[in-house]
Amino acid sequence: MTIVIRPADPADPAWVAAASLSEVSALAQAGRTVVVTLPEDETEAIAAAAAFAWAGATVFRTSHQVRQALDMTEVLLGNRPPALTRRGLA
């Protein structure tokens, strides 16, 4: 389950903050709930959110709308079914 919070929202004391992909990956593999703070630029925030989600982060602190990128990453990882499926039959 992915959680998106605003920068001003308080963090759960059980969450562990991480700043790099390797740190996120190591903490996620250890079973910790990882929170990351995304960049201010919206394009960078979307790209970083997808990369951090792929590495195992589950809580994202951002002021941007990154939910669609996070949902897509969860589908690619097999954690949830796609919202819409289409077959390319011609």
C-alpha positions in Angstrom: 0.0 0.0 0.0 1.3 3.4 -1.0 0.7 6.5 1.1 1.2 10.1 -0.2 1.4 12.8 2.5 2.0 16.6 2.3 5.4 18.0 3.4 3.7 19.6 6.5 2.0 16.3 7.6 3.5 14.5 10.6 5.3 11.3 10.0 4.6 8.1 11.9 7.4 7.3 14.4 7.6 3.8 12.9 8.6 5.1 9.5 12.2 5.3 8.5 13.4 8.2 6.2 15.7 7.4 3.3 17.4 9.6 0.8 18.9 7.2 -1.8 17.8 4.3 -3.8 20.2 1.9 -2.2 19.1 3.0 1.3 15.5 2.6 0.3 16.1 -0.9 -1.0 18.1 -2.0 2.0 15.5 -0.7 4.5 12.6 -2.1 2.5 14.2 -5.6 2.3 14.7 -5.4 6.1 10.9 -5.0 6.4 10.8 -1.3 7.4 8.2 1.2 6.2 10.3 3.7 4.2 9.3 7.4 3.7 11.0 9.6 1.1 10.8 13.3 0.5 10.4 14.0 -3.2 11.9 17.0 -5.1 10.1 20.3 -5.6 10.1 20.1 -9.4 7.0 18.2 -10.6 8.7 16.2 -13.4 11.5 15.2 -11.1 9.1 14.3 -8.3 7.2 11.9 -10.7 10.4 10.2 -11.9 11.8 10.0 -8.3 8.5 8.6 -7.0 8.5 5.8 -9.6 12.1 4.9 -8.9 11.7 5.0 -5.1 8.5 2.9 -5.3 10.4 0.3 -7.4 13.1 0.2 -4.7 10.5 -0.4 -2.0 9.4 2.9 -0.5 5.8 3.1 0.6 5.4 6.6 2.0 6.0 9.7 -0.2 6.2 13.2 1.2 5.4 15.6 -1.7 3.3 18.6 -2.7 2.7 17.3 -6.2 0.2 14.8 -7.6 2.3 11.7 -8.1 -0.4 9.1 -7.4 -0.7 8.0 -11.1 3.0 7.3 -11.3 2.9 5.4 -8.1 -0.2 3.4 -9.2 1.5 2.5 -12.4 4.6 1.3 -10.6 2.5 -0.9 -8.3 0.9 -2.5 -11.3 4.3 -3.1 -13.0 5.5 -4.7 -9.7 2.5 -6.9 -9.6 1.2 -5.5 -6.3 -2.2 -4.5 -7.7 -4.3 -5.2 -10.8 -4.3 -2.6 -13.6 -7.2 -0.1 -13.5 -7.9 -0.7 -17.2 -6.8 -3.5 -19.6 -7.1 -3.4 -23.3 -6.3 -5.9 -26.0 -4.7 -4.8 -29.2 -6.7 -6.7 -31.7 -6.7 -5.4 -35.2 
